[in-house]
Amino acid sequence: MSKSLLSQDSIQSKKSIVLSMNAEMSKLNFFHNIQVNTQLYSFLSLEASVGVNVNKTYFQRSFAPQFSIGIGYDLLKSKNRWKLIPMIKSRTTMIDLSENSRLKYLEGSVGYSLAYGEKWYGTQGAFIGRGKEWYNTIDSQVNYWAYSLYLGFGYEF
């Protein structure tokens, strides 16, 4: 008898929330992110983060937020201290250039998220995909290859 992915056992599995602080390097710059990961059922992982472009925000005084969301499949199903999650992810970044001019980026990528720990986690991830950039005042856009790598630490609640 086969077990369905949406069986009663998987729906009632332990829900965990991991809050992480990450340092991320991407094609755009360096980012400082706060990330939340949670399990949906016992096999899907949802990842959401918000962060800021370190160089633009802290040194050039130009607010540059980043938002991302991703969903993946926990290959190891969290049976041990390791979590390996192939994932698809989307993120957007905006850079204020002047009072009424903003540079915008939108990326879609595939990659993985890796974590090790029980209550405290070390986290690492790598993604590659496609992106586009455009100004809110000009009708042209540029397409590019995107990448990102992050390292961080987190705590499970």
N, C-alpha and C positions, 0 to 999 in steps of 0.2 A: 504494500500500500504506500503510495507516494505522498509526501507532505507538500501541501501548497505553500507558496511564499506568503500568502495571507492567512495561514492557519491561525487558530486561536493561540497557540504557543508563541508565535512570532508577534502577534498583535499585543499580547500582554507582557512582552519582554520588558526588562528594566530600562526606563528612560534615563538617559544621562545627558547632562549639559556640560560642555567643556568651554571655559572662557580662557582665551589665549591672548598674549601680547606678541606681535610679530614684527620683525624687521624684514622688509621686502625690497628686492632689487628688480626693476623691470626696465623695459625699453624706455619708459618715460622718465624714470628717476628712482630715488630711494623713498620708501614710504614707511611710516610707522602705523601699524594697524591694531585694532582690537577686534578679535574674531570670536564668534560663537559657533560651536558645532553641537549638533544634537542627532540622536538616532531616531529615524522614523521606522516603525516596526522593528525588526531585528536585523535588517539587512541594508536599509538605505540610510545614508548620512547626509544631512543638510548643513551647509557651511555658509555663514553670512559674515561680512566684515565691513568696517568703516575705518577710514584712516586719513592721513594727511601726507602730502608731498613734503618731505623734510626740508629740502632746499628752498622751495618756493614759499612755504608757510613760515618757517622759522628764521630764515636768513634774508629773503627778499621781501618779506612782509606782504605777500600776495597769497591770499587764502586759496588752497588747492586741495579740495576733498576728494576722496576715492571711496566708492561703494562697490561691493561685489557680492554675488550669490552663486552658490554651486550645489550640485547634487551628485552623489556618487554611491557606489556599492561597496560595502565593507567586505573585502575578500576573506578576511580572517574571522569575521563575525564576532570580533572582540572576545575570543575565547581565551586569549592570553594577554600579556602586557602590550603586544604589538597591535597597531591598527594600520592597515594598508588599504587605501581607498582610491581607486581610479575615479576620476571626477570630470564633469563638464562644468564650466564656470563662465559667468559673464561679469564684466566690471565696467564701470564708467568713472572717468576722471574729468574734472573741470578746473581750468586755471583762469583766474581773473587777470586780464591784461590791462584793463582800464575800467573806468566806472561803467561803461556800457559795452565793452568788448570782452568776450569770453571764448577761450579755446576749449573745445570739448573732444573727448576721446570715448570710444565705445569698443570693447574687445570681447570676443568669444574664444574660449580656449579649452583644450583638453590636457589632462595631466594627472598627477596623483598627490595625495596628502598622506604623510607617514607620521605616526606618533608612537611614542614608547613611554609607558608608565602605568601606574595604578591610580593614584589620586593626583599626583603632579605629573605632567607630561612634557616631554621634549617634542617639538613639532618641526616638520620640514615638508616643503612642497615644491613642485616644479610644474610649470604649465607652458604650453606653446599654442598659438592660434593666430587668428587674423583680427585686425583692428582697423578703425577709420578715425580720422581727425577732421574737424571742421570748426570754423569760426561762426559765431551766431550772427555776424554781420555780413558774411560773404557766402555766396551760393556754390562754393566748390568744396571738395573733400579729397583727402589723400588716404589711400588704403596702404596697409603695411603689415608685415609679420610681427607678431607680438610674442613676448616671452616674459616670464616672471619666476623668481625663486624666492622662497621665504624660509626663515628660521625663527623659532620662537619657543615659548614655554607657556604652559597652561595648567589650569586646575579644574578637576571634575567635581561638580556639585551633585 
